[in-house]
Amino acid sequence: MLKGHQSWVFANRPMISATGVTGGPFEANGKLANDFDLLYEDLWMGKESYEKAHRLLLEEAIKMALKKGAVQKEQVQFLFAGDLINQITPTSFAARTMQVPYFGLFGACSTSMEGLALSSFVVNYQGAKYVLTGASSHNAAVEKQFRYPTEYGGQKPPTAQWTITGAGVALVQPNEPRKELPVTTSATIGKVIDMGLTDPFNMGGAMAPAAADTIMAHFRDLQLDPSHYDLIVTGDLGRVGHDTAFELLNKSGLKLERKQFQDCGLLMYKDDQPVQSGGSGAGCSATVLYGHLLNQLKKGTYQRMLVVATGALLSPLSFQQSESIPCIAHAVAIEMNGEKG
């Protein structure tokens, strides 16, 4: 059901019945290593290119989700997924391997919640019984495309972020009331916001206004107070963008508690890991949500959460042509089955 101008309410409360989360060596040394299903020891992962390793991350995450959900790939109606590489080829090639009907998505680092929102909408209205959705990124593959190859050793400013090597996938299906599993209850689809920033080494600062805009739209559309959620978590704003978004929201009159407002890019790594402003990448919010955050939800640490994945919709070509950076954010509300009101 459409609620307000840009939000959906899922009356049938689609269920996230299983997840698969894979990561690389840097993530294996991070704070959330225990929340991954599979971690690789090196960035090559036995492949001859970083892009093929990227594809493997998603393929293995899909297999994990299917295995844990006790579902065969032939039972899945659709796959909603994407990444950051040109023409989302790692995801499309993984879809070729899996042979599941496929919607390729590009929302940059907002892709995870774009996919979960669409999957929930389709399942909510009986458009499918089983849907897979996810997002992925690979540090070396993405850095090579958007900045410099890692072998170049280019120095980065403090505002830069570390692209996560990882993939997070969810299996979404109709609600089964007796099962104590996470469900999606609503989603807010963001608008493209461009404040004129041009620095590709400050993605957090560029994306913060889009995150704030979507969060404000969510509460306006659903007529909720921020206290409705135990956790409001952005995708990958990093330290600079997270602080900026917090300030924007408070100036708008939407008062949040600091402990209530967190960021996936700040949750992933340890303080002594050289990630500058924090983690980023399409796999950032996907791995943190489908691993760590859902585990915390199941443990009862949180009752309700709003996950707001943020994306910078630039390309190497737009940067070379001196374009500013358009950004977007999509939000999905998640709680445990049975929690209402």
Summary of the structure (lengths in Angstrom):
residues: 341
radius of gyration: 18.2
end to end distance: 17.0
largest distance: 54.6
contacts: 1347
relative contact order: 0.19
helix: 40%
strand: 23%
